[in-house]
Amino acid sequence: MLRKKIKDILNSTEYGSLVCIKGWVRSKRDSKNVAFLAINDGSIIHNIQAVVDTPNFPEDYLKDVQTGACVCITGSLVQSQGKGQSVEIQAKTIEIYGTADPETFPLQKKGHSLEFLREIAHLRPRTNTFGAILRMRHAMAFAVHKFFNDKGFVYVHTPIITGADCEGAGEMFRVTTMDLKKIPVADGQVDFSKDFFGKETSLTVSGQLNGELAAMALGEVYTFGPTFRAENSNTSRHLAEFWMIEPEVAFNELEDNMNLAEEFLKYLVKYALENCKDDLEFLNNLYDKELIQKLNFVVDNNFIRLTYTEGVEILKQSGHKFEYKVEWGTDLQSEHERYLVEKHFKKPVILTNYPKEIKAFYMKQDADGKTVRAMDVLFPGIGEIIGGSQREESYEKLLNRVRELKMNEKELWWYLDTRKFGTAPHAGFGLGFERLMLFVTGMSNIRDVIPFPRTPQNAEF
């Protein structure tokens, strides 16, 4: 018999019809001559109840139907007599696909801490929390592609292996096929000419530079792929492997970039509110009582726009005691960003025109020689969620900046080349997908919004 998803059955009114479900037992309650099974198949956060008349089954047959077991149940769909669900199944047949020993199955009880679940990442998708997060992660990924597709953007796959350090941070994972016990050396240095690519290569920290190349031919492009950073930070905000969404648009300047970022974020949050209602309500009730309120806060408000300099002045005059001192020329901390959003403006904020010394080499320089046309979008509860800029289109200015920072000019010849042939104003930004997921799920640790987190000393699952 053809299986039906629990999501569809819960909305069905075909009472008396024969249905087949397949899923995992979330709980089992025994009563005299009756067993009640809560079954979930991952299609929705809600379970469906299967009512089993135990005398109709062989003796001891149901002893292996325990929490965690995988089963196939056929039976009649009937109106539920209990509270909390409209329909249930009167089981006629039960096939056990896989058992779960109650003595060793780690999810036998409810209420496990998130810390404990990180230790069993191979099983945590079976919990309500991570089922909800993974369904929302899918919904947000779909919404990203839908937004850009509907606006006529081209999805570009940029390299994961690269010879360029986009951010200039140097915290990159090296890629090599060399025998680490017999590393070739020339003139006291590792001879990368003997390596697979004939040069030093790493896992990318961003698809931006390659995205810019595509934008100079296709106009409007975006990347959405895995990125990597070898930053030895064991915090709730850092991952070694994460996903980035990076649009690049030819002919856009800073104002256009801000407009696109605001439209994009509002679209994603609205999509979550409209398409992830059950999961959002669960996460709102269990983890963040203000989650849905924060999402509506983003959709309902226009983003405030001001310069970094104006933001620093507001912070200095606020009278608020910050842990980190506010000074012009330094990066703002999350506490500063959140103050502007949550206390001062009570709206999402876009800060622009940052000091060039704290921003990347490729950002377009302002006429004052001190700032660049950068922008950061700041959200409640999280601080920066998007970082971007208008890119420097002048070959001379970009080359001077590369030399000023003592970057490897030869390694960036291809990037500089685009400023020689048909250069044009262009702009883009990056949205860390996991940062977005933190915001839309209300979770507090970035390791809990990616299926299998990669962090220092952890690459097991």
Secondary structure, DSSP 8 states (H G I E B T S, - for coil): -----HHHHTT---TT-EEEEEEEEEEEEEETTEEEEEEE-SSSSS-EEEEEEGGGS-TTGGGG--TT-EEEEEEEEEE-SSSS-SEEEEEEEEEEEE---TTT-TTSSS---HHHHHTTTTTGGGSHHHHHHHHHHHHHHHHHHHHHHHTT-EE----SEES--SSS-----EE--S-TTS--EETTEE-GGGSTTSS-EEE-S-SHHHHHHHHHHHSEEEEEEEEE------STT--SEEEEEEEEEET--HHHHHHHHHHHHHHHHHHHHHH-HHHHHHHHHHT-TTHHHHHHHHHHS--EEEEHHHHHHHHHHS----SS---TTS---HHHHHIIIIIIISS-EEEEEEEGGGS-TTB-B-TTSSEEEEEEEEETTTEEEEEEEEB---HHHHHHHHHHTT--TTTTHHHHHTTTSS---EEEEEEEHHHHHHHHH--S-GGGSSSS--BTTB---
